[in-house]
Amino acid sequence: MVTLAGSDEGLLAPLLDGTALAVRVPGFVAPSAADHMAGRLAAHPSLSVYRNTPELVRVGLSHYETQDADGTTNRQALLDYLSAAEQAMEEIRVCCAPYESPLDRLWKALDASYGLERARIAGTPMFAGVCRVFPEGSELLPHNDSLLRDAPGLPLGRELEGQLAANIYLRVPDRGGELQLWDLRPDEAQLAQWRAPESSYGADRRLVPPPVCEVPVVTGDLVIVDATRLHAVSRQERGTRIGLSCFLGVRRGRPLVYWS
């Protein structure tokens, strides 16, 4: 993991050139602002479980939720996701007020350095900037992320040369909740062999090698990882983790794209 002083030009360089599994910007959000945002988001009336990952709850939407258990797109779920995108993004900004949304600040910095566009499906902007809440006792099993796998019919997935995940931590548990990283890009066959029997997305920890890096989460930090490599979140042993996140898609010679 590479620790940087800010989110200016060069933020993504260690990930894009393959020299790091993660970049970290400490104190991206001031602790008082992070606590304010976390409290507002945790009390939001739309806070609810993921459609297909019920151990986690969120404010906002995830494109992953538009997929059914067999991997096919649920057309109604996709329509709901796209139609609610603008309102959901604005509601999250309201929860951050009077502070600027830290994701808006990140997106401005990335736009200045790399160019940035919001991802679209058939011309309609995708939602970006989900708030994920990890209740005490929850975890995120080892997995990797691929828009091409999640939405094989979406042209954007075929355009991407890389997929990153940005996480901004607004509240962290007193114990547990570490970000775990592997220098592995398992193929679909390997992922199928590792699949945890009770999970729709993740690997059985007993079947994968130990992570090569474990990152303690700190309130206010920004951490960006290569989402195509295996990663996980350890169990929240005591307390709750609340954060804002989005994906960043890398395309050769073109602006980055962002979505959730």
Buried (B, 14 or more C-beta within 10 A) or exposed (E): BBEBEEBEEEBBBBBBEEEBBBBBBEBBBEEEBBBBBBEBBBEBEBBEBBBBBEBBBBBBBBBBBBBEEEEEBBEEBBEBBBEBBEEBBEBBBEBBEEBEBBBBBBBEBBBEBBEBBBBBBEEEBBBBBBBBBBBBEBBBBBBBBBBBBBBEEBEBBEBBEBBBBBBBBBBBBEEBBBBBBBEBEBEEEBBEEBBBEEBBBBBBBEEBEEBEBEBEBEBBBBBBBBBBBBBBBBBBEEBBBBBBBBBBBBBEEEBBBBBB
